[in-house]
Amino acid sequence: VLCSRSRVFADHDNSRSTFEICLYQDNADLCDALFRGTRRTLTVQDYMLANKAEAAFQLLQLHAEKLTVPDYIQEALAWIRE
């Protein structure tokens, strides 16, 4: 049960059902360049879903300043700061 001060944030597009999908779609060129050679049968998005911790670690270590944060995360952070 949520209290009246609580909010739930999610992407407005239901097809973007996980953080990894949103992160990939908002940063496709960057993710494709980074992970294209590390997988053989999976798409880059599927690789990121199957290797969440490793993908996140590499993205943060190598490209943190270039990442586009999904809108719903930005909205949640703005709400927290209010």
N, CA, C and O atoms as a GROMACS GRO file, in nm:
protein
  328
    1VAL      N    1   0.085  -0.118   0.000
    1VAL     CA    2   0.000   0.000   0.000
    1VAL      C    3   0.089   0.124   0.000
    1VAL      O    4   0.180   0.138   0.082
    2LEU      N    5   0.061   0.210  -0.092
    2LEU     CA    6   0.137   0.334  -0.102
    2LEU      C    7   0.067   0.444  -0.025
    2LEU      O    8  -0.056   0.451  -0.022
    3CYS      N    9   0.145   0.529   0.037
    3CYS     CA   10   0.085   0.644   0.106
    3CYS      C   11   0.061   0.755   0.004
    3CYS      O   12   0.106   0.746  -0.110
    4SER      N   13  -0.008   0.859   0.045
    4SER     CA   14  -0.045   0.967  -0.046
    4SER      C   15   0.075   1.043  -0.100
    4SER      O   16   0.065   1.111  -0.202
    5ARG      N   17   0.188   1.033  -0.032
    5ARG     CA   18   0.309   1.103  -0.077
    5ARG      C   19   0.393   1.018  -0.172
    5ARG      O   20   0.494   1.066  -0.223
    6SER      N   21   0.354   0.896  -0.195
    6SER     CA   22   0.432   0.805  -0.280
    6SER      C   23   0.396   0.823  -0.427
    6SER      O   24   0.284   0.860  -0.462
    7ARG      N   25   0.494   0.796  -0.512
    7ARG     CA   26   0.472   0.795  -0.657
    7ARG      C   27   0.547   0.678  -0.716
    7ARG      O   28   0.650   0.636  -0.663
    8VAL      N   29   0.495   0.626  -0.823
    8VAL     CA   30   0.560   0.518  -0.897
    8VAL      C   31   0.596   0.574  -1.034
    8VAL      O   32   0.513   0.634  -1.101
    9PHE      N   33   0.721   0.554  -1.074
    9PHE     CA   34   0.767   0.604  -1.203
    9PHE      C   35   0.798   0.488  -1.295
    9PHE      O   36   0.860   0.389  -1.254
   10ALA      N   37   0.756   0.500  -1.419
   10ALA     CA   38   0.784   0.399  -1.521
   10ALA      C   39   0.783   0.469  -1.656
   10ALA      O   40   0.731   0.580  -1.670
   11ASP      N   41   0.839   0.404  -1.754
   11ASP     CA   42   0.840   0.461  -1.888
   11ASP      C   43   0.696   0.471  -1.939
   11ASP      O   44   0.612   0.387  -1.906
   12HIS      N   45   0.668   0.571  -2.019
   12HIS     CA   46   0.533   0.592  -2.072
   12HIS      C   47   0.499   0.492  -2.182
   12HIS      O   48   0.382   0.474  -2.216
   13ASP      N   49   0.600   0.428  -2.238
   13ASP     CA   50   0.582   0.329  -2.344
   13ASP      C   51   0.590   0.189  -2.282
   13ASP      O   52   0.697   0.149  -2.236
   14ASN      N   53   0.480   0.116  -2.279
   14ASN     CA   54   0.477  -0.016  -2.214
   14ASN      C   55   0.570  -0.118  -2.279
   14ASN      O   56   0.604  -0.218  -2.216
   15SER      N   57   0.612  -0.095  -2.403
   15SER     CA   58   0.705  -0.189  -2.466
   15SER      C   59   0.846  -0.174  -2.408
   15SER      O   60   0.931  -0.260  -2.428
   16ARG      N   61   0.869  -0.063  -2.338
   16ARG     CA   62   0.999  -0.040  -2.272
   16ARG      C   63   0.983  -0.084  -2.126
   16ARG      O   64   0.975  -0.002  -2.035
   17SER      N   65   0.979  -0.215  -2.108
   17SER     CA   66   0.935  -0.273  -1.980
   17SER      C   67   1.045  -0.290  -1.876
   17SER      O   68   1.014  -0.322  -1.761
   18THR      N   69   1.170  -0.271  -1.912
   18THR     CA   70   1.278  -0.283  -1.814
   18THR      C   71   1.373  -0.166  -1.827
   18THR      O   72   1.377  -0.098  -1.930
   19PHE      N   73   1.450  -0.142  -1.722
   19PHE     CA   74   1.552  -0.038  -1.725
   19PHE      C   75   1.650  -0.061  -1.839
   19PHE      O   76   1.688   0.033  -1.908
   20GLU      N   77   1.690  -0.187  -1.858
   20GLU     CA   78   1.789  -0.218  -1.962
   20GLU      C   79   1.736  -0.188  -2.102
   20GLU      O   80   1.810  -0.138  -2.187
   21ILE      N   81   1.609  -0.217  -2.126
   21ILE     CA   82   1.551  -0.186  -2.257
   21ILE      C   83   1.549  -0.035  -2.278
   21ILE      O   84   1.585   0.013  -2.386
   22CYS      N   85   1.508   0.039  -2.178
   22CYS     CA   86   1.508   0.185  -2.188
   22CYS      C   87   1.649   0.239  -2.209
   22CYS      O   88   1.672   0.324  -2.295
   23LEU      N   89   1.743   0.188  -2.132
   23LEU     CA   90   1.881   0.234  -2.143
   23LEU      C   91   1.936   0.205  -2.282
   23LEU      O   92   2.002   0.289  -2.343
   24TYR      N   93   1.909   0.084  -2.333
   24TYR     CA   94   1.956   0.050  -2.467
   24TYR      C   95   1.893   0.141  -2.571
   24TYR      O   96   1.963   0.199  -2.655
   25GLN      N   97   1.761   0.155  -2.567
   25GLN     CA   98   1.693   0.233  -2.671
   25GLN      C   99   1.731   0.380  -2.668
   25GLN      O  100   1.733   0.446  -2.772
   26ASP      N  101   1.760   0.433  -2.550
   26ASP     CA  102   1.801   0.573  -2.538
   26ASP      C  103   1.949   0.594  -2.573
   26ASP      O  104   1.993   0.707  -2.591
   27ASN      N  105   2.025   0.486  -2.581
   27ASN     CA  106   2.169   0.493  -2.606
   27ASN      C  107   2.214   0.387  -2.707
   27ASN      O  108   2.322   0.330  -2.693
   28ALA      N  109   2.131   0.360  -2.807
   28ALA     CA  110   2.155   0.249  -2.899
   28ALA      C  111   2.291   0.256  -2.968
   28ALA      O  112   2.361   0.156  -2.975
   29ASP      N  113   2.328   0.372  -3.020
   29ASP     CA  114   2.456   0.382  -3.091
   29ASP      C  115   2.573   0.350  -2.999
   29ASP      O  116   2.664   0.276  -3.037
   30LEU      N  117   2.570   0.404  -2.880
   30LEU     CA  118   2.676   0.381  -2.782
   30LEU      C  119   2.682   0.234  -2.741
   30LEU      O  120   2.789   0.175  -2.737
   31CYS      N  121   2.566   0.175  -2.711
   31CYS     CA  122   2.560   0.035  -2.670
   31CYS      C  123   2.602  -0.058  -2.784
   31CYS      O  124   2.675  -0.155  -2.762
   32ASP      N  125   2.557  -0.029  -2.906
   32ASP     CA  126   2.594  -0.112  -3.020
   32ASP      C  127   2.745  -0.111  -3.040
   32ASP      O  128   2.806  -0.216  -3.062
   33ALA      N  129   2.806   0.006  -3.031
   33ALA     CA  130   2.951   0.016  -3.050
   33ALA      C  131   3.026  -0.059  -2.941
   33ALA      O  132   3.128  -0.123  -2.968
   34LEU      N  133   2.976  -0.052  -2.818
   34LEU     CA  134   3.045  -0.115  -2.706
   34LEU      C  135   3.028  -0.265  -2.704
   34LEU      O  136   3.124  -0.338  -2.677
   35PHE      N  137   2.907  -0.314  -2.731
   35PHE     CA  138   2.878  -0.457  -2.711
   35PHE      C  139   2.866  -0.539  -2.840
   35PHE      O  140   2.847  -0.660  -2.833
   36ARG      N  141   2.875  -0.477  -2.953
   36ARG     CA  142   2.856  -0.550  -3.079
   36ARG      C  143   2.949  -0.670  -3.090
   36ARG      O  144   2.905  -0.777  -3.133
   37GLY      N  145   3.075  -0.656  -3.055
   37GLY     CA  146   3.171  -0.764  -3.070
   37GLY      C  147   3.169  -0.867  -2.959
   37GLY      O  148   3.234  -0.971  -2.971
   38THR      N  149   3.097  -0.842  -2.850
   38THR     CA  150   3.100  -0.933  -2.735
   38THR      C  151   2.995  -1.043  -2.743
   38THR      O  152   2.994  -1.132  -2.658
   39ARG      N  153   2.910  -1.040  -2.840
   39ARG     CA  154   2.804  -1.139  -2.850
   39ARG      C  155   2.807  -1.202  -2.988
   39ARG      O  156   2.853  -1.141  -3.085
   40ARG      N  157   2.758  -1.324  -2.996
   40ARG     CA  158   2.758  -1.393  -3.124
   40ARG      C  159   2.616  -1.421  -3.174
   40ARG      O  160   2.589  -1.408  -3.293
   41THR      N  161   2.527  -1.459  -3.086
   41THR     CA  162   2.392  -1.493  -3.129
   41THR      C  163   2.286  -1.397  -3.076
   41THR      O  164   2.176  -1.391  -3.132
   42LEU      N  165   2.315  -1.323  -2.973
   42LEU     CA  166   2.217  -1.231  -2.914
   42LEU      C  167   2.226  -1.094  -2.979
   42LEU      O  168   2.332  -1.052  -3.024
   43THR      N  169   2.113  -1.025  -2.985
   43THR     CA  170   2.118  -0.884  -3.021
   43THR      C  171   2.186  -0.810  -2.907
   43THR      O  172   2.200  -0.865  -2.798
   44VAL      N  173   2.228  -0.689  -2.930
   44VAL     CA  174   2.292  -0.612  -2.823
   44VAL      C  175   2.195  -0.594  -2.707
   44VAL      O  176   2.234  -0.608  -2.591
   45GLN      N  177   2.070  -0.563  -2.736
   45GLN     CA  178   1.972  -0.546  -2.629
   45GLN      C  179   1.955  -0.675  -2.549
   45GLN      O  180   1.950  -0.672  -2.426
   46ASP      N  181   1.945  -0.789  -2.618
   46ASP     CA  182   1.933  -0.917  -2.548
   46ASP      C  183   2.058  -0.949  -2.467
   46ASP      O  184   2.048  -1.006  -2.359
   47TYR      N  185   2.174  -0.914  -2.519
   47TYR     CA  186   2.299  -0.932  -2.444
   47TYR      C  187   2.293  -0.851  -2.314
   47TYR      O  188   2.330  -0.901  -2.208
   48MET      N  189   2.248  -0.727  -2.324
   48MET     CA  190   2.239  -0.642  -2.205
   48MET      C  191   2.140  -0.698  -2.103
   48MET      O  192   2.164  -0.690  -1.983
   49LEU      N  193   2.030  -0.754  -2.151
   49LEU     CA  194   1.932  -0.815  -2.061
   49LEU      C  195   1.987  -0.940  -1.994
   49LEU      O  196   1.958  -0.966  -1.877
   50ALA      N  197   2.066  -1.018  -2.066
   50ALA     CA  198   2.121  -1.142  -2.012
   50ALA      C  199   2.244  -1.119  -1.925
   50ALA      O  200   2.281  -1.206  -1.846
   51ASN      N  201   2.307  -1.004  -1.938
   51ASN     CA  202   2.431  -0.973  -1.866
   51ASN      C  203   2.420  -0.836  -1.800
   51ASN      O  204   2.503  -0.748  -1.823
   52LYS      N  205   2.317  -0.818  -1.720
   52LYS     CA  206   2.282  -0.688  -1.666
   52LYS      C  207   2.395  -0.621  -1.589
   52LYS      O  208   2.428  -0.505  -1.615
   53ALA      N  209   2.454  -0.691  -1.495
   53ALA     CA  210   2.559  -0.631  -1.413
   53ALA      C  211   2.681  -0.596  -1.496
   53ALA      O  212   2.735  -0.486  -1.484
   54GLU      N  213   2.725  -0.687  -1.580
   54GLU     CA  214   2.843  -0.662  -1.664
   54GLU      C  215   2.818  -0.546  -1.760
   54GLU      O  216   2.904  -0.460  -1.777
   55ALA      N  217   2.702  -0.544  -1.823
   55ALA     CA  218   2.671  -0.437  -1.918
   55ALA      C  219   2.666  -0.302  -1.846
   55ALA      O  220   2.722  -0.204  -1.896
   56ALA      N  221   2.601  -0.296  -1.732
   56ALA     CA  222   2.593  -0.171  -1.656
   56ALA      C  223   2.731  -0.125  -1.611
   56ALA      O  224   2.763  -0.007  -1.620
   57PHE      N  225   2.812  -0.218  -1.564
   57PHE     CA  226   2.947  -0.184  -1.518
   57PHE      C  227   3.029  -0.126  -1.632
   57PHE      O  228   3.094  -0.022  -1.615
   58GLN      N  229   3.027  -0.190  -1.747
   58GLN     CA  230   3.105  -0.140  -1.862
   58GLN      C  231   3.055  -0.004  -1.908
   58GLN      O  232   3.135   0.085  -1.938
   59LEU      N  233   2.924   0.012  -1.915
   59LEU     CA  234   2.869   0.142  -1.956
   59LEU      C  235   2.911   0.253  -1.860
   59LEU      O  236   2.952   0.360  -1.904
   60LEU      N  237   2.901   0.227  -1.731
   60LEU     CA  238   2.939   0.329  -1.634
   60LEU      C  239   3.088   0.357  -1.634
   60LEU      O  240   3.129   0.472  -1.624
   61GLN      N  241   3.168   0.253  -1.645
   61GLN     CA  242   3.313   0.273  -1.644
   61GLN      C  243   3.363   0.346  -1.768
   61GLN      O  244   3.451   0.432  -1.758
   62LEU      N  245   3.307   0.313  -1.882
   62LEU     CA  246   3.361   0.365  -2.008
   62LEU      C  247   3.286   0.485  -2.065
   62LEU      O  248   3.344   0.564  -2.139
   63HIS      N  249   3.158   0.500  -2.030
   63HIS     CA  250   3.078   0.602  -2.098
   63HIS      C  251   2.978   0.674  -2.007
   63HIS      O  252   2.876   0.723  -2.056
   64ALA      N  253   3.004   0.681  -1.879
   64ALA     CA  254   2.907   0.741  -1.786
   64ALA      C  255   2.866   0.882  -1.829
   64ALA      O  256   2.748   0.918  -1.821
   65GLU      N  257   2.961   0.962  -1.874
   65GLU     CA  258   2.931   1.101  -1.908
   65GLU      C  259   2.852   1.114  -2.038
   65GLU      O  260   2.795   1.220  -2.065
   66LYS      N  261   2.848   1.008  -2.119
   66LYS     CA  262   2.778   1.013  -2.248
   66LYS      C  263   2.638   0.952  -2.242
   66LYS      O  264   2.560   0.968  -2.336
   67LEU      N  265   2.605   0.882  -2.135
   67LEU     CA  266   2.477   0.810  -2.127
   67LEU      C  267   2.359   0.905  -2.117
   67LEU      O  268   2.365   1.006  -2.046
   68THR      N  269   2.254   0.872  -2.187
   68THR     CA  270   2.126   0.940  -2.172
   68THR      C  271   2.044   0.860  -2.072
   68THR      O  272   2.016   0.742  -2.093
   69VAL      N  273   2.008   0.924  -1.962
   69VAL     CA  274   1.930   0.857  -1.858
   69VAL      C  275   1.784   0.852  -1.903
   69VAL      O  276   1.731   0.953  -1.950
   70PRO      N  277   1.717   0.738  -1.890
   70PRO     CA  278   1.576   0.730  -1.930
   70PRO      C  279   1.491   0.838  -1.862
   70PRO      O  280   1.515   0.872  -1.746
   71ASP      N  281   1.393   0.889  -1.934
   71ASP     CA  282   1.310   0.999  -1.884
   71ASP      C  283   1.248   0.969  -1.749
   71ASP      O  284   1.245   1.056  -1.662
   72TYR      N  285   1.197   0.848  -1.730
   72TYR     CA  286   1.127   0.818  -1.604
   72TYR      C  287   1.223   0.823  -1.485
   72TYR      O  288   1.180   0.854  -1.373
   73ILE      N  289   1.350   0.793  -1.506
   73ILE     CA  290   1.449   0.804  -1.399
   73ILE      C  291   1.475   0.952  -1.369
   73ILE      O  292   1.483   0.992  -1.253
   74GLN      N  293   1.487   1.033  -1.474
   74GLN     CA  294   1.505   1.177  -1.455
   74GLN      C  295   1.386   1.238  -1.382
   74GLN      O  296   1.403   1.323  -1.295
   75GLU      N  297   1.265   1.194  -1.418
   75GLU     CA  298   1.144   1.243  -1.351
   75GLU      C  299   1.144   1.204  -1.204
   75GLU      O  300   1.107   1.285  -1.118
   76ALA      N  301   1.184   1.082  -1.174
   76ALA     CA  302   1.188   1.035  -1.035
   76ALA      C  303   1.290   1.115  -0.954
   76ALA      O  304   1.263   1.153  -0.840
   77LEU      N  305   1.405   1.140  -1.012
   77LEU     CA  306   1.508   1.217  -0.941
   77LEU      C  307   1.462   1.360  -0.917
   77LEU      O  308   1.488   1.416  -0.810
   78ALA      N  309   1.394   1.420  -1.014
   78ALA     CA  310   1.341   1.556  -0.995
   78ALA      C  311   1.238   1.558  -0.884
   78ALA      O  312   1.235   1.651  -0.803
   79TRP      N  313   1.152   1.456  -0.878
   79TRP     CA  314   1.050   1.447  -0.772
   79TRP      C  315   1.115   1.433  -0.635
   79TRP      O  316   1.070   1.494  -0.538
   80ILE      N  317   1.220   1.353  -0.626
   80ILE     CA  318   1.291   1.335  -0.499
   80ILE      C  319   1.350   1.467  -0.451
   80ILE      O  320   1.349   1.496  -0.332
   81ARG      N  321   1.401   1.546  -0.544
   81ARG     CA  322   1.466   1.673  -0.509
   81ARG      C  323   1.366   1.780  -0.464
   81ARG      O  324   1.405   1.878  -0.400
   82GLU      N  325   1.237   1.762  -0.496
   82GLU     CA  326   1.134   1.862  -0.460
   82GLU      C  327   1.118   1.876  -0.312
   82GLU      O  328   1.036   1.956  -0.266
   0.00000   0.00000   0.00000
